[in-house]
Each structure stands twice: as C-alpha cells, then as structure tokens.
Amino acid sequence: MLLVSVIREQRDGIINGLGRRGLKDAAELIDKAIALDQSRRDTQKHADDLKAKSNAEAKRIGELMKAGKADEAATLRAAIASEKEQLKNLAQELTSIEEALKVQLYKIPNVPAEKVPAGAGADDNLTVYEHGTIPTLATDALPHWELIKNYDIIDFDLGIKITGAGFPVYKGKGAKLQRALINFFLDEAEKAGYREMLPPIVVNEASGYGTGQLPDKEGQMYFVQEDGLYLIPTAEVPITNLYRDVILAEDQLPVKNVGYTPCFRREAGSWGAHVRGLNRLHQFDKVEIVQVCKPEDSYRILDEMCAHVQGLLEKLELPYRKLLLCGGDMGFNSAMTYDMEVYATAQQRWLEVSSVSNFETYQANRLKLRCKNKEGKTQLLHTLNGSALALPRIVAGILENNQTSEGIRIPKVLVPYTGFDMIS
C-alpha cells in the first residue's frame, strides 16, 4: 500500500497518477485517507498532551503531600483518575481510526510509474517488441484442444470426472512435457542466479494481505474455511512473504528466488471461446521469479527479468511480443508491468504467458520489508516478480505451432528433458 506520508506530501501527483488507471474516484479515496490520517494525528496529540499533563500532576501530588496539602492532593488524584479514563477512551478511539485508515489505504491501488501510458484496458497497451516468425500451418491444422485428444496427452473429461471443469489430467507424453518445461525453467533460472524455493501452496490471511491479494482478489482465490487458509494463485505470494517483517542488510541485496508451484484460480465469470482448452484453467503449473532490491536498482532489474523471460521464449522457438501495460490494465499492486504473449497459430490469437511487474514499495510497505544501510538507517525495499513461465499457454503454443503431418515436434531445447523429439 502507499505510504500515508507520501499521500499527504504528494496528493495532487498521486491523484493524477491514479487517473492514468482510469480511476474516477481517486480524489475521494485520497482525501478520505488524508482526513483519517489527520484525525489519527490529532487524536494521538491529544492523548500525548493529556498523558504529559497527567504525569506532571502525579509528580505534583508528592510535592503537595510533603507540604501537608492533603486536600489539594486528593483533588489532583481525582483529576488524574478522570484523565486515565479519558486516555483509555482515546486509546480505543485511536485504534478505531488506525483500523479505518488501514482499510482505506487498502482501497488505493499503486500509482503507475511515469512511463506507464494512460488507458482503460487491453486495447491501450503498447507493443514494444516482437520476435520470431509466425509459422505457416497446413490448412487442416488443429487448435490444441483437438490435438490433445488426437494424441491422448491431456484429458479434460477425466479432470471433470474427478474434480470439475478446468482441472485437466496430463497423460503420457503430455505429463512428461509438463515436467520437462518445469525442469527447464528452473534450470534456466538457476543459471541466472536465482535460488530455488519450494514453498507451501496454501497461505494464511496475513500472507494474502502482505502481497496484496487481499482484500482485492478474495473472490478469485480458493478458501479453506475450516483452517482460514487460501490456495495460492501464484508462487509470488508465499515466496515474497518469506521476507515479511524482515530487515535485510545491503550486502544481502538483491534477493533472487525462483519457485515452481501449482497455482489455483477460481476465474469466476470466465466463459467463451477465449478460455477453451488450456487457455484458462482453475489449476495450472507455473515457475515464478521474485526479486527484492534497493529502490534505485528496481527498473534495471525489471528489464533484466523481462530479458530472462524473453530468452526462455526464444529458446522454445515461440513467436512472441512484449507489451507495456497501460494504467487501466495493470494489476492493483503494480507500478509497471510488461506482458509477454505467444502467438498460437491455429487459434490465430495472442496468448499471455508471462507478466513481469515492479511493485516499487507497495508490497514492501504492507510486508514491512526493509533494508538497513551501513549508517544504520532503514528504508523500504522494492519487490518484483514475473512468470518464468506459466505452463498451460506455453504448451498450447508448442502444440499448435509445431504440429506436422508426422506429429508434434518438440523444441530442441526440451528434448534432453523429455527424452523424445516428437509426439506422435
């Protein structure tokens, strides 16, 4: 969340920035936060002044007793008793105001970085780079949801039988292709200096608030009512929360972690041709890269993370494009996001396979994730993450783009992992 001190000092700039998200009530959100903060500060000052007065009066009682002025001392004791009751009420009032302020701050999205274009949605995103040649397929080329049936490698009907729609069963070479991609992505991340983590795939409420999934996305998360736990929508949540309430030293930065996990998303309200097959699932596998760094390094690191993801796509021989998301299409927590989209030739459409985002201090403020410099001063750090990569649409692209009359060709870089070069 945004720092309230920054909101006070940069009110107009923040409102203008949020306007690039298409947020129509930005001024109302910001001014309510400022008003609550002022109320908090006024109440705190009142309490501090009353406590100082009460302490001074307590010292005065001793002096009055020594001077034999018992009646005056008794009057002062009664006043102090009344002041203690007032302080108790002020403490309760302060707690209530602080909670209201926290809730209000949770409603305010991150401010887009200066480079982020204004816009309402996907049509306003900017294509900043394209790579690769879209293959020419035979006239009888099939979309991946037909190919998986023909080659018996992924079974949606079995998934519906044992769980429900959006939970496919991977079979034979389909399962091996999944495992190959996971291992390839992890190995490439390790070569790039990332330390592998294998975190839990359920998290508590504090973790959801720490990285900003709560209270914004609770409707999209699977919730275990009895235990108060959430199935993770991405490995970003548990991996970034490893550093909740942590103060790092400068020489520990940047922190570079990678993790593979299953991911779970309810995707409530999703329907239509654009979500067929592997295009959108309730459970899917993903490798996530996460970095924690000093503020002055974060945009250089964002570019490095994008380059890492782009390198994976190039090694997989997939045509892709890189988009700079506009303010209205970015996630609630992000200051800047690049999406990578792969072209699925049989569908004749672009599929998002990765988002790489810089959250600046937005998550770190929630997490209380800080750095202590050599002078002993602390500051909030910047957090970043990116899909490297999400598997379902990568598999869709591989299957569709590499289909031949003999079968589906496996990208050369994956053959040492799969043990086969063709699905036939």
C-alpha positions as CSV (number, residue, x, y, z in Angstrom):
1,M,0.0,0.0,0.0
2,L,1.0,3.6,-0.4
3,L,2.8,5.4,2.5
4,V,0.4,7.8,4.1
5,S,3.2,10.3,4.4
6,V,3.7,10.2,0.7
7,I,-0.1,10.6,0.1
8,R,0.0,13.8,2.3
9,E,3.0,15.3,0.6
10,Q,2.2,14.3,-3.0
11,R,-1.6,14.5,-3.0
12,D,-2.1,16.0,-6.5
13,G,0.6,13.9,-8.2
14,I,-0.9,10.7,-6.8
15,I,-4.4,11.7,-7.9
16,N,-3.1,12.4,-11.4
17,G,-1.2,9.2,-11.5
18,L,-4.2,7.1,-10.4
19,G,-6.1,8.9,-13.1
20,R,-3.9,7.1,-15.7
21,R,-5.5,3.9,-14.3
22,G,-8.9,5.4,-15.2
23,L,-9.8,5.6,-11.5
24,K,-12.6,8.1,-11.4
25,D,-12.8,8.4,-7.6
26,A,-9.1,8.8,-7.0
27,A,-9.5,12.3,-5.3
28,E,-12.2,10.9,-3.0
29,L,-10.1,7.9,-2.0
30,I,-7.0,10.0,-1.3
31,D,-8.8,12.8,0.5
32,K,-10.5,10.3,2.8
33,A,-7.2,8.8,3.7
34,I,-5.7,12.2,4.4
35,A,-8.7,13.1,6.6
36,L,-8.3,9.9,8.6
37,D,-4.6,10.4,9.0
38,Q,-5.2,13.9,10.2
39,S,-7.8,12.6,12.7
40,R,-5.3,9.9,13.8
41,R,-2.5,12.6,14.3
42,D,-4.9,14.9,16.2
43,T,-6.1,12.1,18.5
44,Q,-2.5,11.0,19.1
45,K,-1.5,14.5,20.0
46,H,-4.5,14.9,22.3
47,A,-3.5,11.6,24.1
48,D,0.1,12.6,24.3
49,D,-0.7,16.1,25.8
50,L,-3.2,14.6,28.3
51,K,-0.6,11.9,29.3
52,A,2.1,14.6,29.8
53,K,-0.4,16.6,31.9
54,S,-1.3,13.6,34.0
55,N,2.3,12.7,34.6
56,A,3.1,16.2,35.7
57,E,0.1,16.2,38.1
58,A,1.3,12.9,39.5
59,K,4.6,14.4,40.4
60,R,2.8,17.4,41.9
61,I,0.8,15.1,44.3
62,G,4.1,14.1,46.0
63,E,5.0,17.7,46.5
64,L,1.6,18.6,47.9
65,M,1.7,15.7,50.4
66,K,5.2,16.8,51.6
67,A,3.8,20.3,52.0
68,G,0.9,19.0,54.1
69,K,-1.7,19.9,51.5
70,A,-3.7,16.7,51.5
71,D,-7.0,18.2,50.3
72,E,-5.3,19.6,47.2
73,A,-3.5,16.3,46.6
74,A,-6.9,14.4,46.8
75,T,-8.4,16.8,44.3
76,L,-5.5,16.2,41.9
77,R,-5.8,12.4,42.4
78,A,-9.5,12.6,41.3
79,A,-8.4,14.7,38.2
80,I,-5.8,12.1,37.3
81,A,-8.3,9.3,37.7
82,S,-10.6,11.1,35.2
83,E,-7.7,11.7,32.9
84,K,-6.8,8.0,32.9
85,E,-10.4,7.2,31.8
86,Q,-10.1,9.8,29.1
87,L,-6.8,8.2,28.0
88,K,-8.4,4.8,27.8
89,N,-11.2,6.1,25.6
90,L,-8.6,7.9,23.4
91,A,-6.6,4.7,23.0
92,Q,-9.8,2.9,21.8
93,E,-10.6,5.8,19.5
94,L,-7.1,5.8,18.1
95,T,-7.2,2.1,17.4
96,S,-10.5,2.5,15.6
97,I,-9.2,5.4,13.5
98,E,-6.0,3.5,12.6
99,E,-8.0,0.5,11.5
100,A,-10.2,2.7,9.4
101,L,-7.1,4.3,7.8
102,K,-5.6,0.9,7.1
103,V,-8.8,-0.2,5.4
104,Q,-8.9,3.0,3.4
105,L,-5.2,2.6,2.3
106,Y,-6.0,-1.0,1.1
107,K,-8.6,0.5,-1.3
108,I,-6.0,2.7,-3.1
109,P,-4.1,0.9,-5.9
110,N,-0.4,1.6,-6.7
111,V,0.5,4.7,-8.6
112,P,1.7,3.9,-12.2
113,A,5.3,4.7,-13.0
114,E,5.8,7.8,-15.1
115,K,6.5,5.6,-18.2
116,V,3.2,3.8,-18.0
117,P,0.6,5.1,-20.6
118,A,-2.9,6.1,-19.6
119,G,-5.6,3.8,-20.7
120,A,-8.7,1.9,-19.7
121,G,-7.9,-1.7,-20.9
122,A,-6.0,-4.1,-23.1
123,D,-6.7,-2.0,-26.3
124,D,-4.5,0.8,-24.8
125,N,-1.4,-1.4,-24.2
126,L,1.7,-0.7,-26.1
127,T,3.6,-3.3,-28.2
128,V,7.2,-2.5,-27.5
129,Y,8.9,-5.6,-29.1
130,E,8.1,-8.5,-31.3
131,H,10.3,-11.6,-32.0
132,G,10.1,-14.6,-34.3
133,T,8.1,-15.7,-37.4
134,I,4.6,-16.9,-37.1
135,P,4.7,-20.4,-38.8
136,T,2.6,-21.3,-41.8
137,L,0.5,-24.3,-40.9
138,A,-1.4,-26.8,-43.1
139,T,-5.0,-26.0,-44.0
140,D,-6.1,-28.8,-41.7
141,A,-4.2,-27.6,-38.7
142,L,-6.0,-28.0,-35.4
143,P,-6.2,-26.0,-32.2
144,H,-4.6,-27.6,-29.2
145,W,-7.9,-28.7,-27.6
146,E,-8.3,-31.0,-30.6
147,L,-4.6,-32.1,-30.8
148,I,-4.6,-33.2,-27.2
149,K,-7.5,-35.6,-27.9
150,N,-5.9,-37.0,-31.1
151,Y,-2.6,-37.7,-29.3
152,D,-4.2,-38.6,-26.0
153,I,-1.9,-36.4,-23.9
154,I,-4.3,-34.2,-21.9
155,D,-7.7,-35.3,-20.8
156,F,-10.3,-32.7,-19.7
157,D,-13.1,-35.2,-19.3
158,L,-11.2,-37.2,-16.7
159,G,-10.5,-34.0,-14.9
160,I,-14.2,-33.2,-14.8
161,K,-14.9,-36.7,-13.5
162,I,-12.5,-36.4,-10.5
163,T,-12.7,-32.7,-9.8
164,G,-14.5,-30.4,-12.3
165,A,-14.0,-28.2,-15.3
166,G,-10.7,-26.5,-15.5
167,F,-8.7,-29.3,-13.8
168,P,-7.1,-31.4,-16.7
169,V,-5.3,-34.7,-16.3
170,Y,-1.9,-34.8,-18.1
171,K,-1.1,-38.3,-19.6
172,G,2.0,-40.0,-21.0
173,K,4.0,-37.6,-23.1
174,G,1.7,-34.7,-22.1
175,A,2.8,-35.3,-18.4
176,K,6.4,-35.6,-19.4
177,L,6.2,-32.4,-21.4
178,Q,4.9,-30.6,-18.3
179,R,7.7,-32.0,-16.2
180,A,10.3,-31.1,-18.9
181,L,9.1,-27.5,-19.0
182,I,9.2,-27.1,-15.3
183,N,12.7,-28.5,-15.0
184,F,13.9,-26.4,-18.0
185,F,12.5,-23.2,-16.5
186,L,14.0,-24.0,-13.1
187,D,17.4,-24.8,-14.5
188,E,17.5,-21.6,-16.6
189,A,16.6,-19.6,-13.5
190,E,19.3,-21.2,-11.5
191,K,21.8,-20.3,-14.3
192,A,20.7,-16.7,-14.0
193,G,21.4,-16.6,-10.3
194,Y,18.0,-17.4,-8.7
195,R,17.9,-19.6,-5.6
196,E,15.2,-22.2,-5.8
197,M,12.5,-22.3,-3.2
198,L,9.7,-24.9,-2.7
199,P,7.1,-23.1,-0.7
200,P,3.7,-24.2,0.7
201,I,0.8,-23.9,-1.7
202,V,-1.6,-22.7,0.9
203,V,-1.1,-19.4,2.8
204,N,-2.7,-17.6,5.8
205,E,-4.6,-14.4,5.6
206,A,-1.6,-12.3,6.7
207,S,0.3,-13.6,3.6
208,G,-2.6,-12.6,1.3
209,Y,-2.6,-9.1,2.8
210,G,1.2,-8.9,2.6
211,T,1.4,-9.2,-1.2
212,G,-1.9,-7.6,-2.0
213,Q,-4.2,-10.5,-3.0
214,L,-6.4,-9.5,-0.1
215,P,-8.7,-7.7,0.2
216,D,-8.6,-7.1,-3.6
217,K,-8.9,-10.7,-5.0
218,E,-10.5,-12.9,-2.4
219,G,-13.3,-13.8,-4.9
220,Q,-10.7,-15.3,-7.2
221,M,-9.0,-17.4,-4.5
222,Y,-10.0,-20.9,-3.2
223,F,-10.5,-20.6,0.5
224,V,-10.3,-23.4,3.1
225,Q,-13.0,-22.2,5.5
226,E,-12.2,-24.5,8.5
227,D,-8.5,-23.6,8.6
228,G,-8.7,-20.0,7.3
229,L,-6.2,-20.7,4.6
230,Y,-6.1,-19.8,0.9
231,L,-4.8,-21.9,-2.1
232,I,-2.2,-19.8,-3.8
233,P,-2.9,-18.1,-7.1
234,T,0.9,-17.8,-7.8
235,A,4.2,-18.6,-6.1
236,E,4.7,-14.9,-5.7
237,V,2.6,-15.0,-2.6
238,P,4.5,-17.5,-0.4
239,I,7.9,-16.6,-1.8
240,T,7.6,-12.8,-1.3
241,N,6.1,-13.4,2.2
242,L,9.3,-15.2,3.2
243,Y,10.5,-11.7,3.8
244,R,7.5,-10.3,5.7
245,D,8.7,-8.3,8.8
246,V,12.3,-8.8,7.8
247,I,15.1,-6.2,7.8
248,L,17.8,-7.1,5.2
249,A,21.3,-5.8,5.1
250,E,22.6,-4.1,2.0
251,D,25.0,-6.8,1.2
252,Q,22.1,-9.3,1.0
253,L,20.6,-7.5,-1.9
254,P,19.3,-8.2,-4.4
255,V,17.4,-11.3,-3.2
256,K,16.7,-13.6,-6.2
257,N,14.3,-16.5,-5.7
258,V,12.6,-18.9,-8.1
259,G,9.9,-21.4,-7.3
260,Y,7.7,-23.9,-9.0
261,T,4.2,-24.5,-7.7
262,P,0.7,-25.5,-8.8
263,C,-1.5,-22.4,-8.9
264,F,-5.2,-22.2,-8.2
265,R,-7.6,-19.5,-9.5
266,R,-11.4,-19.7,-9.4
267,E,-11.6,-17.5,-12.6
268,A,-15.2,-16.7,-11.6
269,G,-17.2,-15.4,-14.6
270,S,-14.8,-16.7,-17.3
271,W,-16.5,-18.2,-20.3
272,G,-16.4,-18.2,-24.1
273,A,-14.1,-19.4,-26.9
274,H,-11.1,-17.5,-25.5
275,V,-11.0,-19.8,-22.4
276,R,-11.2,-23.1,-24.3
277,G,-8.7,-25.9,-23.6
278,L,-5.6,-24.7,-21.9
279,N,-6.3,-21.1,-22.4
280,R,-7.7,-20.7,-18.9
281,L,-7.6,-23.2,-16.1
282,H,-8.5,-23.4,-12.4
283,Q,-5.3,-25.3,-11.6
284,F,-2.1,-24.9,-13.5
285,D,1.7,-25.1,-13.1
286,K,4.0,-22.1,-13.1
287,V,7.6,-21.2,-12.4
288,E,7.9,-17.7,-10.8
289,I,10.9,-15.5,-10.3
290,V,10.9,-13.0,-7.5
291,Q,13.4,-10.3,-6.6
292,V,13.8,-7.9,-3.7
293,C,16.2,-5.0,-4.2
294,K,17.1,-1.4,-3.4
295,P,14.8,1.2,-4.9
296,E,17.5,2.7,-7.2
297,D,18.0,-0.8,-8.9
298,S,14.5,-1.9,-9.5
299,Y,13.8,-0.7,-13.0
300,R,17.1,-2.0,-14.3
301,I,16.2,-5.3,-12.6
302,L,12.7,-5.2,-14.2
303,D,14.4,-5.0,-17.6
304,E,16.7,-7.9,-16.7
305,M,13.8,-10.1,-15.6
306,C,12.0,-9.3,-18.9
307,A,15.1,-10.3,-20.8
308,H,15.2,-13.6,-18.9
309,V,11.6,-14.4,-19.8
310,Q,12.2,-13.4,-23.4
311,G,15.2,-15.7,-23.5
312,L,13.1,-18.6,-22.5
313,L,10.6,-17.9,-25.2
314,E,13.3,-17.6,-27.8
315,K,14.9,-20.9,-26.7
316,L,11.4,-22.5,-27.1
317,E,11.3,-21.2,-30.6
318,L,8.0,-19.4,-30.0
319,P,7.0,-16.2,-31.7
320,Y,6.1,-13.6,-29.0
321,R,5.5,-9.9,-28.4
322,K,6.3,-7.8,-25.4
323,L,3.6,-5.3,-24.2
324,L,3.9,-2.4,-21.8
325,L,0.5,-2.4,-20.0
326,C,-1.5,0.8,-19.7
327,G,-2.6,2.0,-16.3
328,G,-6.1,0.6,-16.6
329,D,-4.8,-3.0,-17.5
330,M,-2.2,-3.3,-14.7
331,G,-2.7,-5.3,-11.6
332,F,-3.8,-3.4,-8.5
333,N,-0.4,-3.6,-6.8
334,S,1.8,-2.9,-9.8
335,A,3.7,0.3,-10.7
336,M,4.8,-1.1,-14.1
337,T,4.0,-4.4,-15.9
338,Y,5.2,-5.9,-19.1
339,D,3.3,-8.9,-20.5
340,M,4.8,-11.5,-22.9
341,E,2.3,-13.0,-25.3
342,V,2.9,-16.0,-27.5
343,Y,1.2,-16.4,-30.9
344,A,-0.9,-19.6,-31.1
345,T,-1.1,-20.1,-34.8
346,A,-4.0,-22.5,-35.0
347,Q,-6.2,-20.2,-32.9
348,Q,-4.8,-17.1,-34.7
349,R,-4.5,-15.2,-31.4
350,W,-2.0,-14.0,-28.9
351,L,-1.9,-15.7,-25.5
352,E,-0.4,-14.1,-22.4
353,V,2.2,-16.4,-20.9
354,S,4.0,-14.0,-18.5
355,S,3.6,-10.8,-16.6
356,V,6.7,-9.2,-15.1
357,S,6.0,-6.4,-12.6
358,N,7.7,-3.9,-10.4
359,F,5.7,-3.1,-7.3
360,E,8.2,-0.5,-6.0
361,T,7.4,-0.1,-2.2
362,Y,3.7,-1.0,-2.5
363,Q,4.1,-4.6,-1.3
364,A,7.1,-3.8,0.9
365,N,5.1,-1.3,2.9
366,R,2.5,-4.0,3.6
367,L,5.1,-6.6,4.4
368,K,7.3,-4.2,6.5
369,L,10.2,-5.4,4.3
370,R,13.1,-3.1,4.8
371,C,16.8,-2.7,4.4
372,K,19.3,-1.3,6.9
373,N,22.2,0.6,5.3
374,K,25.7,0.9,6.6
375,E,24.8,4.1,8.6
376,G,22.1,2.1,10.4
377,K,19.1,3.8,8.7
378,T,16.2,1.7,7.4
379,Q,14.2,2.1,4.2
380,L,11.5,0.2,2.4
381,L,12.7,-2.1,-0.4
382,H,11.2,-2.7,-3.9
383,T,9.7,-6.1,-4.9
384,L,9.4,-7.5,-8.4
385,N,8.1,-10.8,-9.8
386,G,7.4,-12.5,-13.1
387,S,6.1,-15.7,-14.6
388,A,9.0,-17.7,-16.0
389,L,6.9,-19.2,-17.2
390,A,3.2,-20.3,-16.8
391,L,2.8,-23.6,-18.5
392,P,-0.7,-24.0,-20.0
393,R,-0.5,-21.4,-22.8
394,I,3.1,-22.3,-23.4
395,V,2.0,-25.9,-24.0
396,A,-0.8,-24.6,-26.2
397,G,1.7,-22.6,-28.3
398,I,4.1,-25.5,-28.6
399,L,1.4,-28.0,-29.7
400,E,-0.3,-25.7,-32.2
401,N,2.8,-24.1,-33.8
402,N,4.8,-27.3,-34.0
403,Q,2.2,-29.7,-35.5
404,T,3.3,-31.5,-38.6
405,S,1.9,-34.4,-40.7
406,E,4.2,-36.8,-38.7
407,G,3.2,-35.5,-35.2
408,I,4.1,-32.6,-32.9
409,R,7.7,-31.5,-32.9
410,I,9.3,-30.9,-29.5
411,P,11.6,-27.8,-29.3
412,K,15.2,-28.8,-29.4
413,V,16.0,-27.3,-26.0
414,L,13.4,-29.6,-24.4
415,V,14.5,-32.9,-25.9
416,P,17.1,-33.6,-23.2
417,Y,14.3,-33.1,-20.7
418,T,11.5,-35.1,-22.4
419,G,13.6,-37.9,-23.8
420,F,11.7,-37.7,-27.1
421,D,11.6,-35.2,-30.0
422,M,8.1,-35.9,-31.3
423,I,4.6,-36.6,-30.0
424,S,3.1,-39.0,-32.5
